[in-house]
Amino acid sequence: MSLINKPAPTDLTLKNQDGEDVCLGDFVGKKPTIVFFYPKDETYGCTKEACSFRDSHSVFSEAGAIVVGISADSPESHKRFAENQNLPYQLLSDPNGEAKKAFGVSDTFGFLPGRVTYLINREGIVQDVFSSQLDFKGHAKKAVEFIKSHA
């Protein structure tokens, strides 16, 4: 299921790394939004990916964009990961896979959680999707290009 040129899911509420409820509809459709799904906190590839978004965060914040990372890890795991890596954006916990299902993120090889980034314009329409299990830094690079062309 491709979400390109379709509205991004907004009726999802997930817990962030501080245990607070975050509803995607609070910002999707209001600000440019980058939603990236990743397999697991503190693993090599996910740390590279998350830190790439961190290192580009000034580009996103200057454009008024929101960055959100989502995985099945617990809010407590997200909190440690965010603190250890100085991540300046929210990490949302999706333990039951409801966000993953709503966005259509599939597993790689049938068992490895997908690594997919959704680039959503301020109207809440998915403009592009970047899916790569191995191009860890490519996710943030594609997001920066998107924000620069849509800011």
N, C-alpha and C positions, 0 to 999 in steps of 0.2 A: 504494500500500500504506500503510494507516494503522496506526501503532503505538499509537494511543490505547487505553488499557486493556490493553495487552499488555506483556510484559517487554521492556525495552530490551536491545539487543545488549551482551553483556559479554565475548565471546570475541575481542575485538580488542586487539591490541597495536600501538601506534604510537609513534614517536619524538617526544619533546617538544623544546622550544627549546634544551635542553642536550644533546641527542643521547641521552637516556636512554629506555629502553623503558618505556612506561606501558600497563598493561593496564586496560581499562575495568572489568573485574570486580573490581579492587582497591577500588573505591569505589561503583560502581553496585550498588544492592541493599544498601548499608550506610549511605549518607548521602543526603540529598536532593541531586540532581545536576542541574545545568543544562549541557546540551551544545548549543553553538551552532556551526552551520556557516556559514562566510562565504566570499566569493569570493577575496579577495586581500589580502595584507598591504600596509599603507601606502597604500591607495587611500582616496579621500574617504569613501565610505559605510562601508567596513569600519573605518576609524579612528574614525568617529563611533560605530559600534556597539560596538567593543571598549572605547572610553573610557567609554561608558555603563555597561558592565559593571564597569569599573574604579571609576567614581564611586559605584557602588552596592555595592561589594565588602564594606563593613562589614556590610550587611544579611545578605549570604550567609554571611560568616564567623561572625557572631554566632549564626546559626541552625545552624551546623555543616554548611553546604552546600558543595558543590564546584562550581566553575565551570570549564568546559573549552571552549576554542575550537578548531575543526578547520577546516583548509583544505588544499589540495594543495601549498601552499608548503613549501619545505625547512626543516629545523630551523634552519639558519643564517639564513634570511629571518625565521623566527619570532623568533629571538633578537634580531635588530636591531629588529624591530617591538615586541617586549615591552620592550626597553630604551628605545627612543625614546619610547614612550607610557607607561612606568612601569606596565606591566600586572602585577598581582599574582597571576595565575592561569596555568595551563599552556596552551600552545598546542601542539596535536598536528598532526604532518605526515601527510597522507593522500595521498601522491603517486599511488598506483594506484587511489584511489577506493573502497577496500574498506569503509571506515567509511561513506562517503556511500551506497554501495549497501546496506549492512546496515541503515541507518536509513531508506532509501527517499527520500533527498534527490534531487529531480530538478532538471535545469537549467531556467532560465527562458529562454524563447524558443529552446530547444534548444541554446544555446551558453554562456549565462552561468551559472556555478556558483550553485546555490541558496543562499539566505540563510534558514536555518530553525533555530529554537530548540526543543529538546526539554526538557520539564519532567518530571523523573523523581522519584518519591517514594522514601522510604528503603527500600521493599521492592523497588525496581527496576522499578516499573511506570510506563510513560509516562502521565502524567496529562493533558498538554495539549501541543499543538504550535502554535508561532507561526511563520507563514511570510509574510514580506514583503520584497521586494527594496528598497523605498523607505522604509519606516518604520524607519530605522536605530536610533533610540532606543527604539522600541516593543518590541524584543526584551528589553532589560534591564528595561523597565517591567513587561512581562508576567511576567518571571522574579521580580521583587521581589514582585508581587502573589501569585504562586504560593508563594513562600517564606514570606511573612507568613501565609498561610492554611494552610500545611502544616508550620510549624515546631513 
